[in-house]
Amino acid sequence: KRKEEVVESVFSYIKLLQTNGVPEYTYEETKKLSEIGWRFRETQGASSVVNNAAASMQSYPDPARYLSGPSLVRELDTGLVTDLLTALKPEDMLVTYASQSFAPKASKTE
């Protein structure tokens, strides 16, 4: 019912982040949560560990990242954050709405 307000709020917050930058505490919280997730992750089979490590070797030049791969947040790349925030523009968005209220209008199935 308030779809436009939600989209407007999202882009207002993005503009705020573009103007003021991402608060440092959000990075620290994300880093701590990734460490907790890594520490208490489910045990994987040996072949999964090897496959993941091999894939990480292609993406990360630092051998310390071979096992953790993208699971651990280590450093804040402010340039990357700025680039991503710059790329988030209303004119480039694609919004998809999903709601049970559309069910009466949906007459076809796959």
Backbone as a chain_set.jsonl record, in Angstrom:
{"seq": "KRKEEVVESVFSYIKLLQTNGVPEYTYEETKKLSEIGWRFRETQGASSVVNNAAASMQSYPDPARYLSGPSLVRELDTGLVTDLLTALKPEDMLVTYASQSFAPKASKTE", "coords": {"N": [[0.813, -1.196, 0.0], [2.046, 1.18, 0.626], [4.149, 1.489, -1.15], [5.64, 3.36, -2.692], [6.52, 5.127, -0.729], [8.269, 3.517, 0.702], [10.302, 3.008, -1.195], [11.153, 5.634, -1.595], [12.12, 6.218, 0.976], [14.263, 4.43, 1.156], [16.027, 5.425, -0.834], [16.431, 7.97, 0.201], [17.874, 7.359, 2.476], [20.136, 6.236, 1.298], [21.137, 8.525, 0.024], [21.777, 10.021, 2.296], [23.871, 8.431, 3.301], [25.666, 8.73, 1.182], [26.256, 11.404, 1.446], [27.18, 11.749, 4.124], [28.8, 9.584, 4.588], [29.515, 6.149, 5.519], [28.81, 5.154, 8.778], [31.41, 4.443, 11.099], [30.948, 2.584, 13.125], [29.178, 0.756, 12.012], [30.722, -0.751, 10.295], [32.45, -1.957, 12.172], [30.599, -3.497, 13.654], [29.697, -5.224, 11.642], [32.063, -6.566, 11.06], [32.553, -7.885, 13.525], [30.269, -9.543, 13.647], [30.748, -11.155, 11.411], [33.018, -12.512, 12.277], [31.965, -13.971, 14.426], [30.126, -15.559, 13.032], [31.947, -17.03, 11.475], [33.398, -18.359, 13.431], [31.465, -20.019, 14.618], [30.469, -21.553, 12.552], [28.888, -24.135, 10.553], [30.218, -27.422, 10.432], [32.064, -28.479, 7.645], [32.341, -30.892, 5.007], [35.386, -32.57, 3.999], [35.904, -32.429, 1.217], [34.355, -30.221, 0.459], [35.625, -28.169, 1.861], [38.118, -28.165, 0.587], [37.351, -27.562, -2.071], [36.234, -24.991, -1.706], [38.483, -23.614, -0.718], [40.196, -23.801, -2.927], [38.755, -22.267, -4.771], [38.881, -19.809, -3.453], [41.571, -19.283, -3.661], [41.79, -18.367, -6.217], [40.613, -15.918, -6.058], [41.693, -14.409, -3.952], [44.731, -12.94, -3.195], [46.104, -13.143, -0.804], [47.261, -15.645, 1.232], [46.213, -16.057, 3.795], [43.535, -15.744, 3.543], [42.533, -17.901, 2.225], [41.084, -20.044, 3.42], [38.975, -18.774, 4.792], [37.879, -17.088, 2.899], [35.308, -15.091, 1.519], [33.959, -14.971, 3.907], [34.877, -13.716, 6.218], [35.046, -10.402, 7.339], [37.58, -8.182, 6.907], [38.979, -5.714, 6.381], [38.076, -2.275, 5.84], [37.062, -1.046, 2.832], [36.916, 1.933, 1.802], [36.824, 3.267, -0.624], [35.596, 1.42, -2.333], [33.094, 1.239, -1.086], [32.169, 3.859, -1.485], [32.054, 3.864, -4.31], [30.05, 1.922, -4.715], [27.837, 3.122, -3.439], [27.559, 5.366, -5.072], [26.736, 4.145, -7.404], [24.162, 3.377, -6.858], [21.33, 4.464, -7.938], [18.184, 6.081, -8.372], [17.187, 6.117, -11.024], [18.27, 3.868, -12.126], [17.162, 1.721, -10.9], [15.405, -1.358, -10.292], [12.387, -2.363, -9.387], [10.651, -4.844, -7.716], [7.572, -6.052, -6.818], [6.088, -8.108, -4.417], [3.318, -9.774, -3.299], [0.571, -11.165, -1.554], [-1.753, -9.94, -2.128], [-1.853, -9.587, -4.824], [-2.71, -11.945, -5.842], [-5.497, -12.443, -6.661], [-5.5, -11.18, -9.147], [-3.702, -12.596, -10.608], [-3.887, -14.893, -12.967], [-2.667, -16.872, -14.387], [-0.455, -19.709, -14.519], [2.764, -21.303, -14.215]], "CA": [[0.0, 0.0, 0.0], [2.916, 2.346, 0.734], [5.338, 1.089, -1.902], [6.428, 4.529, -3.086], [7.16, 5.656, 0.477], [9.396, 2.64, 1.029], [11.362, 3.292, -2.169], [11.652, 6.98, -1.285], [12.905, 6.12, 2.215], [15.522, 3.738, 0.847], [16.925, 6.332, -1.547], [16.797, 9.049, 1.125], [18.958, 6.847, 3.332], [21.332, 6.126, 0.447], [21.649, 9.894, -0.126], [22.4, 10.358, 3.578], [25.161, 7.729, 3.346], [26.535, 9.351, 0.19], [26.658, 12.714, 1.963], [27.894, 11.669, 5.411], [29.63, 8.388, 4.679], [28.994, 5.052, 6.341], [29.363, 5.265, 10.132], [32.447, 3.465, 11.42], [30.429, 1.514, 13.985], [28.531, -0.287, 11.214], [31.802, -1.638, 9.855], [32.905, -2.745, 13.325], [29.563, -4.489, 13.944], [29.722, -6.222, 10.565], [33.281, -7.348, 11.259], [32.343, -8.771, 14.674], [29.286, -10.57, 13.265], [31.39, -12.113, 10.505], [33.902, -13.34, 13.102], [31.106, -14.904, 15.163], [29.642, -16.522, 12.039], [33.061, -17.898, 11.092], [33.76, -19.194, 14.58], [30.419, -20.989, 14.919], [29.91, -22.087, 11.304], [28.69, -25.581, 10.511], [31.359, -28.178, 9.932], [31.923, -28.909, 6.257], [33.109, -32.061, 4.62], [36.731, -32.274, 3.502], [35.882, -32.03, -0.197], [33.827, -28.856, 0.398], [36.678, -27.269, 2.323], [39.124, -28.102, -0.478], [36.769, -26.823, -3.196], [36.132, -23.575, -1.327], [39.836, -23.064, -0.634], [40.69, -23.67, -4.3], [38.081, -21.112, -5.356], [39.415, -18.616, -2.801], [42.923, -19.037, -4.178], [41.642, -17.621, -7.463], [40.087, -14.583, -5.774], [42.426, -13.691, -2.909], [46.182, -13.164, -3.252], [46.608, -13.37, 0.546], [46.977, -17.016, 1.676], [45.445, -16.063, 5.042], [42.109, -15.705, 3.207], [42.158, -19.083, 1.45], [40.05, -20.828, 4.098], [37.805, -17.972, 5.155], [37.303, -16.49, 1.697], [34.527, -13.886, 1.776], [33.197, -15.105, 5.152], [35.371, -12.798, 7.243], [35.311, -9.012, 6.974], [38.874, -7.859, 7.506], [39.289, -4.298, 6.302], [37.058, -1.445, 5.216], [37.496, -0.424, 1.581], [36.035, 3.088, 1.669], [36.672, 3.563, -2.05], [34.581, 0.502, -2.857], [31.811, 1.651, -0.515], [31.787, 5.071, -2.212], [31.671, 3.456, -5.672], [28.758, 1.237, -4.656], [26.804, 4.11, -3.125], [27.387, 6.193, -6.266], [26.036, 3.349, -8.418], [22.763, 3.177, -6.454], [20.57, 5.629, -8.388], [16.775, 5.749, -8.642], [16.934, 5.885, -12.44], [18.784, 2.548, -12.499], [16.575, 0.687, -10.041], [14.358, -2.26, -10.761], [11.605, -2.7, -8.201], [9.725, -5.955, -7.879], [6.645, -6.149, -5.697], [5.519, -9.435, -4.185], [2.281, -9.664, -2.275], [-0.585, -12.04, -1.757], [-2.866, -9.135, -2.632], [-1.859, -9.708, -6.279], [-3.215, -13.27, -6.198], [-6.734, -12.418, -7.453], [-5.214, -10.692, -10.494], [-2.826, -13.552, -11.279], [-4.739, -15.999, -13.452], [-1.863, -17.857, -15.125], [0.583, -20.415, -13.767], [3.814, -21.892, -15.038]], "C": [[0.858, 1.262, 0.0], [4.239, 2.099, 0.021], [6.239, 2.285, -2.221], [7.17, 5.134, -1.892], [8.383, 4.828, 0.857], [10.571, 2.924, 0.095], [11.977, 4.659, -1.884], [12.525, 6.957, -0.033], [14.257, 5.466, 1.971], [16.497, 4.7, 0.169], [17.277, 7.564, -0.722], [17.947, 8.613, 2.019], [20.246, 6.693, 2.531], [21.962, 7.501, 0.26], [22.346, 10.349, 1.151], [23.781, 9.706, 3.688], [26.152, 8.329, 2.352], [27.09, 10.671, 0.727], [27.565, 12.6, 3.19], [28.868, 10.505, 5.519], [28.977, 7.352, 5.578], [29.617, 5.168, 7.727], [30.34, 4.121, 10.436], [31.902, 2.299, 12.247], [29.752, 0.413, 13.174], [29.559, -1.267, 10.665], [32.251, -2.534, 11.001], [31.888, -3.825, 13.683], [29.56, -5.605, 12.902], [30.932, -7.135, 10.713], [33.102, -8.343, 12.41], [31.35, -9.887, 14.349], [29.889, -11.593, 12.311], [32.332, -13.041, 11.276], [33.103, -14.371, 13.893], [30.581, -15.978, 14.217], [30.713, -17.508, 11.619], [33.391, -18.872, 12.224], [32.752, -20.314, 14.825], [29.754, -21.557, 13.66], [29.738, -23.599, 11.404], [29.929, -26.251, 9.934], [31.068, -28.649, 8.517], [32.727, -30.179, 6.035], [34.437, -31.643, 4.017], [36.707, -31.795, 2.055], [35.332, -30.614, -0.363], [34.879, -27.847, 0.814], [37.712, -27.073, 1.223], [38.589, -27.302, -1.668], [36.679, -25.334, -2.902], [37.499, -22.911, -1.26], [40.413, -22.857, -2.03], [40.05, -22.469, -4.984], [38.623, -19.809, -4.757], [40.808, -18.279, -3.298], [42.875, -18.245, -5.478], [41.249, -16.164, -7.2], [40.945, -13.753, -4.828], [43.919, -13.978, -2.999], [46.802, -13.493, -1.894], [46.261, -14.781, 1.006], [46.176, -17.098, 2.975], [43.942, -16.076, 4.768], [41.642, -16.964, 2.488], [41.041, -19.887, 2.118], [38.797, -20.018, 4.403], [37.133, -17.354, 3.94], [36.525, -15.227, 2.031], [33.781, -13.905, 3.113], [33.61, -14.113, 6.226], [35.586, -11.404, 6.661], [36.6, -8.627, 7.681], [39.183, -6.373, 7.507], [38.165, -3.569, 5.573], [37.654, -0.793, 3.986], [36.555, 0.741, 1.305], [35.826, 3.479, 0.209], [35.603, 2.697, -2.686], [33.192, 0.883, -2.353], [31.298, 2.897, -1.251], [31.323, 4.735, -3.626], [30.298, 2.787, -5.682], [27.619, 2.208, -4.359], [26.523, 5.023, -4.323], [26.573, 5.466, -7.324], [24.548, 3.157, -8.096], [21.956, 4.438, -6.754], [19.137, 5.218, -8.695], [16.51, 5.432, -10.114], [17.44, 4.529, -12.926], [18.134, 1.408, -11.723], [15.563, -0.173, -10.796], [13.632, -2.723, -9.51], [10.66, -3.839, -8.551], [8.868, -6.039, -6.625], [6.124, -7.576, -5.609], [4.524, -9.314, -3.04], [1.155, -10.64, -2.592], [-1.783, -11.253, -2.272], [-2.935, -9.159, -4.159], [-2.486, -11.025, -6.737], [-4.516, -13.246, -7.003], [-6.512, -11.987, -8.913], [-4.373, -11.675, -11.296], [-3.645, -14.769, -11.693], [-3.943, -17.088, -14.149], [-0.817, -18.486, -14.205], [1.611, -20.953, -14.743], [3.594, -23.377, -15.157]], "O": [[0.462, 2.289, -0.551], [5.307, 2.452, 0.521], [7.454, 2.22, -2.038], [8.303, 5.596, -2.024], [9.404, 5.369, 1.28], [11.707, 3.064, 0.548], [13.197, 4.812, -1.931], [13.565, 7.615, 0.006], [15.273, 5.898, 2.516], [17.662, 4.779, 0.557], [18.339, 8.151, -0.934], [18.871, 9.38, 2.289], [21.329, 6.989, 3.035], [23.183, 7.637, 0.328], [23.393, 10.994, 1.09], [24.744, 10.345, 4.113], [27.343, 8.426, 2.646], [28.25, 11.009, 0.49], [28.591, 13.274, 3.278], [29.673, 10.453, 6.449], [28.019, 7.638, 6.296], [30.839, 5.272, 7.84], [30.101, 2.972, 10.062], [32.342, 1.16, 12.087], [29.746, -0.744, 13.595], [29.3, -2.467, 10.58], [32.415, -3.74, 10.818], [32.273, -4.954, 13.986], [29.436, -6.782, 13.24], [30.828, -8.345, 10.512], [33.462, -9.513, 12.28], [31.56, -11.039, 14.729], [29.571, -12.779, 12.397], [32.43, -14.227, 10.959], [33.524, -15.521, 14.015], [30.586, -17.163, 14.55], [30.43, -18.691, 11.426], [33.631, -20.057, 11.992], [33.131, -21.426, 15.194], [28.603, -21.991, 13.707], [30.366, -24.255, 12.236], [30.597, -25.704, 9.056], [29.983, -29.149, 8.221], [33.659, -30.491, 6.775], [34.599, -30.505, 3.578], [37.417, -30.852, 1.705], [35.792, -29.877, -1.235], [35.014, -26.791, 0.195], [38.135, -25.948, 0.956], [39.298, -26.456, -2.213], [37.011, -24.509, -3.753], [37.658, -21.771, -1.697], [41.055, -21.838, -2.286], [40.726, -21.732, -5.702], [38.801, -18.822, -5.471], [41.183, -17.107, -3.349], [43.822, -17.529, -5.804], [41.518, -15.285, -8.018], [40.927, -12.524, -4.895], [44.334, -15.132, -2.891], [47.895, -14.056, -1.831], [45.081, -15.097, 1.159], [45.523, -18.11, 3.229], [43.155, -16.385, 5.663], [40.458, -17.08, 2.17], [40.138, -20.364, 1.431], [37.682, -20.526, 4.282], [35.925, -17.121, 3.959], [37.031, -14.371, 2.757], [33.051, -12.964, 3.424], [32.79, -13.711, 7.052], [36.227, -11.246, 5.622], [36.703, -8.732, 8.903], [39.605, -5.828, 8.527], [37.412, -4.16, 4.799], [38.643, -0.066, 4.082], [35.522, 0.572, 0.656], [34.757, 3.972, -0.151], [34.798, 3.177, -3.484], [32.224, 0.851, -3.112], [30.119, 2.972, -1.597], [30.311, 5.262, -4.089], [29.479, 3.058, -6.56], [26.552, 2.12, -4.968], [25.377, 5.407, -4.557], [25.806, 6.089, -8.059], [23.766, 2.81, -8.981], [21.9, 5.361, -5.941], [18.899, 4.129, -9.219], [15.691, 4.565, -10.418], [17.08, 4.088, -14.018], [18.522, 0.251, -11.881], [14.966, 0.242, -11.79], [14.216, -3.406, -8.668], [9.96, -3.793, -9.562], [9.384, -6.091, -5.509], [5.763, -8.176, -6.621], [4.847, -8.817, -1.961], [0.839, -10.896, -3.753], [-2.728, -11.839, -2.798], [-3.96, -8.793, -4.734], [-2.764, -11.187, -7.926], [-4.619, -13.995, -7.975], [-7.261, -12.391, -9.803], [-4.331, -11.6, -12.524], [-4.042, -15.576, -10.851], [-4.5, -18.138, -14.472], [-0.36, -17.869, -13.243], [1.36, -21.046, -15.944], [4.374, -24.066, -15.814]]}, "num_chains": 1, "name": "protein.A"}
